[in-house]
């Protein structure tokens, strides 16, 4: 076997070793998601049985695949070690919460972030400051302790909270960008922005109607 072949074999073994370590690490992120979603389910159960209505419409979650993480490492050019991945890839674990109204987004976020075992690291308020394409959502990075058999790990989880209308818009935008491989025609981009503004207007109108109805009930 040539020295070149030995080098290739060693590199392959390093990649396989990192992949195995990363797979184990991703379990921790999956457990972090479980911790967050359990908290959300408790809130849903409480609101369903004890309050006027449940502000949480839908919850989804995902853990990035090793392949997606590798691609991000290569694109951003940082060291492909576990420590570097933990530090630089902050969206490995994600939880998305769809709420009834804009005010509910802030309400649910406040209830989650104020819990004693959740540490808030960063907040990006795209509701108060929409993105140029019209996207409105509340993004936050939090840590949650995960109790393993031999240690406690603080896992970073990305939270996304937005209204049902904006969730529908974001899903459509994602499909369009996937179809055009990010090279979306200008006309479609303009229509997407207009649709985002329409969704925001609908959110505001429906929230006003909800408040009026609630006042009449009272």
C-alpha positions as CSV (number, residue, x, y, z in Angstrom):
1,X,0.0,0.0,0.0
2,X,1.4,3.4,-1.0
3,X,2.0,6.3,1.3
4,X,-0.7,8.2,-0.6
5,X,-3.2,5.4,0.0
6,X,-2.2,5.3,3.7
7,X,-2.9,9.0,3.9
8,X,-6.3,8.7,2.3
9,X,-7.2,5.8,4.6
10,X,-6.2,7.8,7.6
11,X,-8.2,10.8,6.4
12,X,-11.2,8.5,5.8
13,X,-10.9,7.1,9.3
14,X,-10.8,10.6,10.8
15,X,-14.0,11.5,8.9
16,X,-15.7,8.3,10.1
17,X,-14.6,8.9,13.7
18,X,-15.9,12.5,13.6
19,X,-19.2,11.3,12.1
20,X,-19.6,8.8,14.9
21,X,-18.9,11.4,17.5
22,X,-21.2,13.9,15.8
23,X,-24.0,11.4,15.7
24,X,-23.7,10.9,19.5
25,X,-23.6,14.7,20.0
26,X,-26.7,15.1,18.0
27,X,-28.5,12.9,20.5
28,X,-27.9,15.6,23.1
29,X,-29.5,18.2,20.8
30,X,-32.5,15.9,20.3
31,X,-32.8,15.6,24.1
32,X,-32.7,19.4,24.3
33,X,-35.6,19.6,21.9
34,X,-37.5,17.1,24.0
35,X,-37.0,19.3,27.0
36,X,-38.3,22.4,25.2
37,X,-41.2,20.7,23.5
38,X,-42.3,19.1,26.9
39,X,-42.4,22.6,28.4
40,X,-44.5,23.8,25.4
41,X,-46.9,20.8,25.7
42,X,-47.4,21.6,29.4
43,X,-48.4,25.2,28.5
44,X,-50.7,23.9,25.8
45,X,-52.4,21.5,28.2
46,X,-52.8,24.3,30.8
47,X,-54.3,26.7,28.3
48,X,-56.6,24.2,26.9
49,X,-58.1,23.3,30.3
50,X,-57.8,26.4,32.4
51,X,-57.9,29.4,30.1
52,X,-60.1,31.0,27.5
53,X,-58.1,29.8,24.5
54,X,-54.8,28.2,23.6
55,X,-52.4,30.6,22.0
56,X,-50.2,27.8,20.7
57,X,-51.5,26.5,17.4
58,X,-48.7,24.2,16.3
59,X,-45.2,23.0,17.3
60,X,-42.5,21.4,15.1
61,X,-38.9,20.6,15.6
62,X,-35.8,19.3,13.8
63,X,-32.2,18.4,14.4
64,X,-29.7,19.2,11.6
65,X,-28.3,16.1,9.8
66,X,-24.6,15.5,10.0
67,X,-24.4,16.2,6.2
68,X,-26.1,19.6,6.7
69,X,-23.6,20.4,9.5
70,X,-20.6,19.4,7.4
71,X,-21.9,21.6,4.5
72,X,-22.1,24.5,6.9
73,X,-18.7,23.9,8.3
74,X,-17.2,23.8,4.8
75,X,-19.1,26.9,3.7
76,X,-18.0,29.0,6.7
77,X,-14.5,27.5,6.8
78,X,-14.1,26.8,10.5
79,X,-12.4,23.9,12.2
80,X,-14.5,20.7,11.8
81,X,-14.0,19.6,15.4
82,X,-16.9,18.9,17.9
83,X,-15.9,21.8,20.0
84,X,-15.9,24.2,17.0
85,X,-19.2,22.8,15.8
86,X,-20.8,23.4,19.2
87,X,-19.5,27.0,19.2
88,X,-20.2,28.0,15.6
89,X,-23.3,26.1,14.5
90,X,-26.1,27.5,16.7
91,X,-29.0,26.1,14.8
92,X,-28.4,22.4,15.2
93,X,-31.6,22.0,17.3
94,X,-34.6,24.0,16.3
95,X,-38.1,24.4,17.7
96,X,-40.8,26.3,15.8
97,X,-44.0,27.5,17.5
98,X,-46.9,28.8,15.6
99,X,-49.2,31.1,17.6
100,X,-52.7,32.5,17.0
101,X,-51.8,36.2,17.1
102,X,-48.8,38.5,17.2
103,X,-49.3,39.3,20.9
104,X,-49.3,35.6,21.6
105,X,-45.8,35.2,20.1
106,X,-44.5,37.6,22.7
107,X,-46.6,36.0,25.4
108,X,-45.5,32.5,24.8
109,X,-41.9,33.6,24.4
110,X,-42.0,35.4,27.8
111,X,-43.5,32.3,29.5
112,X,-40.7,30.1,28.1
113,X,-37.7,32.4,28.5
114,X,-38.7,33.2,32.1
115,X,-38.5,29.6,33.2
116,X,-35.6,29.1,35.6
117,X,-33.7,26.4,33.7
118,X,-33.8,28.2,30.4
119,X,-31.1,30.7,29.7
120,X,-31.6,33.3,27.0
121,X,-28.6,33.9,24.9
122,X,-29.8,36.0,22.0
123,X,-33.0,37.5,20.5
124,X,-33.8,38.7,17.0
125,X,-37.1,40.4,16.8
126,X,-38.2,40.3,13.1
127,X,-41.7,41.3,14.1
128,X,-40.7,44.7,15.4
129,X,-38.1,44.9,12.6
130,X,-39.1,42.8,9.6
131,X,-36.6,41.5,7.2
132,X,-36.4,43.2,3.8
133,X,-38.5,40.5,2.2
134,X,-41.3,41.1,4.7
135,X,-40.6,38.1,7.0
136,X,-41.9,38.6,10.6
137,X,-40.9,36.3,13.4
138,X,-39.2,36.2,16.8
139,X,-36.0,34.2,16.9
140,X,-34.1,33.3,20.0
141,X,-31.2,31.2,21.1
142,X,-31.6,29.5,24.5
143,X,-29.8,26.9,26.4
144,X,-31.5,24.1,28.3
145,X,-29.7,21.6,30.7
146,X,-29.9,18.0,29.5
147,X,-29.3,15.4,32.3
148,X,-27.4,12.4,30.9
149,X,-26.3,9.3,32.8
150,X,-22.8,10.7,33.6
151,X,-23.1,14.5,33.2
152,X,-25.3,17.5,32.6
153,X,-25.0,19.2,29.2
154,X,-26.2,22.7,28.4
155,X,-27.7,22.4,24.9
156,X,-28.3,25.4,22.6
157,X,-31.8,25.4,20.9
158,X,-33.0,27.9,18.4
159,X,-36.6,29.0,19.0
160,X,-38.7,30.5,16.2
161,X,-42.1,31.9,17.1
162,X,-44.5,33.3,14.6
163,X,-48.1,33.6,13.7
164,X,-50.0,31.0,11.6
165,X,-50.3,33.4,8.7
166,X,-46.5,34.1,8.7
167,X,-45.8,30.4,9.1
168,X,-47.7,29.7,5.9
169,X,-45.9,32.5,4.1
170,X,-42.5,31.2,5.3
171,X,-43.3,27.7,4.2
172,X,-44.2,28.9,0.7
173,X,-41.1,31.1,0.5
174,X,-38.9,28.2,1.4
175,X,-40.5,26.0,-1.4
176,X,-40.0,28.8,-4.0
177,X,-36.3,29.3,-3.0
178,X,-35.7,25.6,-3.1
179,X,-37.3,25.4,-6.6
180,X,-35.2,28.2,-8.0
181,X,-32.0,27.4,-6.0
182,X,-32.0,30.9,-4.5
183,X,-32.1,32.6,-7.9
184,X,-35.7,33.7,-7.6
185,X,-37.1,36.0,-10.3
186,X,-37.5,39.6,-9.2
187,X,-41.3,39.5,-9.9
188,X,-41.7,36.6,-7.6
189,X,-39.7,38.3,-4.9
190,X,-41.9,41.4,-5.2
191,X,-45.0,39.3,-4.9
192,X,-43.6,37.4,-1.9
193,X,-43.0,40.7,-0.1
194,X,-46.5,41.9,-0.9
195,X,-47.9,38.6,0.4
196,X,-45.9,39.0,3.6
197,X,-47.4,42.5,4.1
198,X,-50.8,41.1,3.5
199,X,-50.2,38.3,6.0
200,X,-49.1,40.9,8.6
201,X,-52.2,43.0,7.9
202,X,-54.4,39.9,8.3
203,X,-52.7,39.2,11.6
204,X,-53.5,42.7,12.9
205,X,-57.1,42.6,11.7
206,X,-57.8,39.1,13.2
207,X,-56.2,40.2,16.5
208,X,-58.5,43.2,16.6
209,X,-61.5,41.0,16.0
210,X,-60.4,38.6,18.6
211,X,-60.0,41.4,21.2
212,X,-63.4,42.9,20.3
213,X,-65.1,39.5,20.7
214,X,-63.4,38.9,24.0
215,X,-64.5,42.3,25.3
216,X,-68.1,41.5,24.2
217,X,-67.9,38.1,26.1
218,X,-66.7,39.9,29.2
